[in-house]
Amino acid sequence: LLQADRIAMINPENGNTTPLFVAQGNQLFMNDVFLKRLFAVSITSSGNPPTFFLTPEGRLTARNADISGHISANSGTLNNVVIAENCTINGTLKAENIIGDLVKCAGVAFPVDGSYLANGTRTLTVYDDHSFDRQIIIPPIIYVGSKQESRTSNDIWTECFLHVDQNGRRIYSGRSVTEPGIFSGIIDMPAGHGHITLSFTVSSRRQNGSFGSSRISNLQAIVVKKNSAGISIR
């Protein structure tokens, strides 16, 4: 038993007067410590306030931390973080605001030749690269021909045709002169069943010397995830 207010040890061999350790009051001060195992009730870094501490309950608090490897957590809050690469969410994602491509849209005009006739094909391909079911929505495509009056005959007109094929199978065929034709559709795309290719072919034909034109609106496509949660249709 050694009774003293302050105990210090130095190494006289190296001429260094800095103590190896100092014990004063209820504290022990050491510059460098090498331990094989440390059993401590709590760990607190120096500084005011401390930048790091570990409580007996296992709560770790650090002002700045760079962690590599596997992290497992059951709860918590993240603010102003960036997910640099891939992220998999197996449960439910709730977001107040989303900026991204959960809904994809694309559009293009149909070709019109120098005679003001709609003629040409547009091809839409939706790739089977998602793990969930989707739907392809085609907003209304409106096409129309024309009709002219003649001093000798009223049978002068321009026909406009629209044909739609899905993976080589015809799903729509329409003709219009003065009454506009309309095509729209919703196509289910189950995950894992392959790509879907839609071909839209418009053609025009003048009859009996017609000089009229034909018109067709733009092709638009909207691809969305198929999910009826929160929706009831009766």
SULVENFEN-V311468 format. One record per helix or strand. SS is the DSSP state (hx for helix, st for strand). FROM is the first residue (numbers start at 1). LEN is the number of residues. If there is no record, write none. Layout:
BEGIN
ss & from & len
SS & FROM & LEN
SS & FROM & LEN
END
This chain:
BEGIN
ss & from & len
st & 6 & 6
st & 16 & 9
st & 27 & 4
st & 43 & 2
st & 52 & 3
st & 60 & 3
st & 104 & 5
st & 112 & 1
st & 118 & 1
st & 120 & 7
st & 134 & 11
st & 146 & 3
st & 156 & 11
st & 169 & 8
st & 181 & 9
st & 196 & 12
st & 215 & 2
st & 219 & 7
END
